[in-house]
Amino acid sequence: MTWRIALPAVTRWPSRALLAASLAGWVLLPLLGHGAQSSAALCLSYPTLADAPRGALAALSVADDTMLAALSWIVMVVAMMSPLLAQPIVQLRLRSLTRRRRRAVALFAAGYLAIWIVAGFALVTASAAITRLAEHLGWPALAITLTIAAIWQAAPLRQSALNRCHRPPDLSAFGLAADLDCFGFGLTHGVWCVVTCTPWMLLPLTTPAFHLPLMLMISIALLLERIAPARPAAWTWRILPGQKVAGVLLRSMQWSVR
């Protein structure tokens, strides 16, 4: 007996395409790491005309950093969130005509990514606020973010949002209505995914020295959590995502070794 047989839910791992997209994101992230962490300050008030070219160069530099940071955020979302989309994409394909499936998935992905791009601005602002608060209190930013994430993880509202991530879409079959439904499904799924995952996404943003290891651990934990079925929204003592599934996996692996 293997651990995959002992835990049938694990057979619902993401497709090869989603895993390939995630892997490509993880490969690109170290190359774009500077853009994710850069926060250059810009002041365009220069006393003399001779200093104006330097101001223009500074503006171009900040624009480049901003574009690189935005690209890094998109790659980060692709790396971390692609494996979580296996279930909604399967639901989308099952409810779409064969000739429309690729188009449906593309529209869903566009809507989903659009929500995370908007969320990125809020997360960067929140991470900056947490960092300032940590400096003011003399506490590690990681401790503050972990406390926020743990409380949110245990809250009924988070479980309610997570349950909505499991809901199948209601899609039209033809024409513009079908396209709008697929895009809307991406938007709504993205909203509930952001609500569910946001506090954990703050961890790598507030701890830049360990952002890649933290991202990897959080990505695996969130994936394990999505494997588990929906449960009633109530307070829980499980303050880590995927905590129950990880325990079942470990026990099943130990049993298979015996």
N, C-alpha and C positions, 0 to 999 in steps of 0.2 A: 504494500500500500504506500503510495506517495502522498506528499502534502497536498498536491493538486486534487487528488481524488478525495482526500479527507475533507477538503474544503471546496465544494463545487462552485461556490461563488467566485473563486479566484479565476475560474475559466472565463469570466467575463472581462478579461483584460483588454486594453485598447487594441484597435486594429494596427496592422503594420504601418499603414499610412500615418496614423496619428503618432505612433512611436517614432517613425522616421522624422516627422515634423518636430517632435519634442527633442530628439537627439540633435537635429540640426541647430535648434535653438541653444542647446547646451554647449555645442561646439563654438557657436558664434559669440556667446556671452562673454567669455574671457577676452575676446578681441575688442569688444565694445564696452568693456568694464569702465573705462575712463569716462565715457559719455554718461553712464548711469550715475556716476558720483560727482561729476564736475558741476560746480555752481559758481561760475565766475561773476564777479561784481562789475557793474558798468556805470561809469559816470561820463556823460557827454558834455559837461560844462568845462571848457578849456579857456584859459584867460587870453590866449593869443591865437591869431589865425594860423600861425606856424604849427600849433599843436593840433589843428583840426585833422590832418591826415592820420595822426596817431589815434584820434578818437574814432575815425572811420574804421581803421584796422581793428580797434577794440570791439566795435560794434559787429564787424564781420566775424571776429573770433567768437563772441558770445552767441551769434546766430548759429555758427557751426556747432558750438557746444550744445545749444538747445536742440538742434536737429539730431545730433548724435545721441543725446539723452532720450529724445522721443523714440528713436529707432531702437535704442537699448531696451526701453520699456516694452515696446512691441515684441521684441525678441524674447524678453523675459516672460511675458504672458504666453507666448507660443510654447516656450520650453516647459513652463510649469503647468499650464492649463490644457494643453492638447490632449494628454491622456485622460482628462476628466470628461471629455466630450464623447466618449465611446457610446454611452447609453443614449443621449439625445440624438446623435447622428444616426444610430440604428433605428430609433423611432421615426426620425425624419425620412429615412429611406423606405421604411415599411409603409409609410403613409403617402408616398409620392409615386407618381407614375414612373415607369422605368426610364423613359426618355427624358424625364425632368430631374432625375436624382442628383446628378452632378451640379446642375444649376441650383437646386434646392440647398445642397450642402454649402455651395459657395455663398449664397445669400444669407444662410444661417451664420456662417463664419464671419461675414462682413458685419452683421448686426451685433454679434457677440464681441468681436474685436472693438467695434465702435464704443460699446459700453465700457470696456476696460481702458480704452484710451482716455475717455472722460474721467474715469475713476483714477487714472494715473496722476492727474493734476491734483485731485483731492488728497491722494495718498502722499504725494511729495510735500504738500503743504502741511499735512498732519505730522509727517515724520520730522519736518523742520520744527514744528511747534513742540513735539515731544523732546527733541534734542535740546531746545532752549529751556524747557521745563526741567529736564534732567540736570543741565548745567546750573540752573538757579537753585535746585534742591541739593545738588551735590550727589545725586544718585546716578547709577548707570542707566542709560537710555534703554538698554536691553531689559532691565528689570521692570521698568514702567510698561514697556510694550508687552512683555510676557504677562504681566498682571492683567492688562486690558484684554489680551487675547484669551487668557484662561477664564476670566469672568464671562466673556462673550460666548466662549465655547460651551459653558455650562448653562447658558440662558435658554429658556423655552423659545424665545423669538428666533434665535439662530437655528434651532432644530426645525422650526416652522419654515424658515427660508430654505433649509437643506431639503426638506420634504418636497418643496415646490420644484427643486432641481430634478426630481424624479418624475414629475408629471408629464404625461405624453401630450404632444401638441394637437391642436384642432386645426387641420389644414384643408384649404380648398384644393380642388383637383386640377383646375385649369386656369390659364390666363394670368392676368395681372393680380387677381385675388390670391392665386396660389403663390406668386412671387412675394406679395406683401405679407402673406401669412408666414412664409419661410423666414423672411427678414425680421418680422415681428417676433417670431419664436426665438431667433438669435438674440434680439434685444431683451426680451423678458427673461430668457435663461441667463443671459449675461448679468442682468440686474440681480437675480437671486444668487448667482454665483459670487458676485461682488459682495453682496450683503453677508454671505456665508464666510468668505475667505479674507475679507479686508484686514481684520486685525492681525492675521498671520502674515499677510503680505507686508505689513509694517516692519516686521522683524528684520529682514535683510536691509530695508531702507534705513533703519536707525542703527544698524551695526555694519557699516561698510567694510570693516576689516575682515568680516566673516560672511559676507553676503552670499557668496556662491555655495559654501557648505550649508548655510541655513536654508537657502532656496531649495537645494536638493532634498534636505530632510523634510521640509514643509511640503514639497511636491509629492513625495512618497506617502507622507501621512495623509494628505488630502485625497490621494488616489485610493488608499486603503479605506478611508471613510466612505467614499462614494460606492465602494463595493457592497457595503452593508445596506440592508433594506431600510426604508423609512420607518420611523418609530414615532409614537405620540410625543408632542411637544411638551416637555416638562423639564424642570431643573434636574441636572445630572452631576454626579461626582466625576465623570470622565472629562477631564479638562484638556486632553490632548486629542487631536483629530486622528481617527483610525485606531484609537487605543484598544477597543474591544476586538476588532478584526486582527490587529497585530498579536494580541494574546492568543486568539484562536489559532492563528498561523503557527506561532511558536509551539503551542501544545501539539498541534497536528504533525509538525515536523519532528518533534521529539518522539511521538508515537510511531511514526513511520521508520525511524532509525532502529527501534527496538525489534 
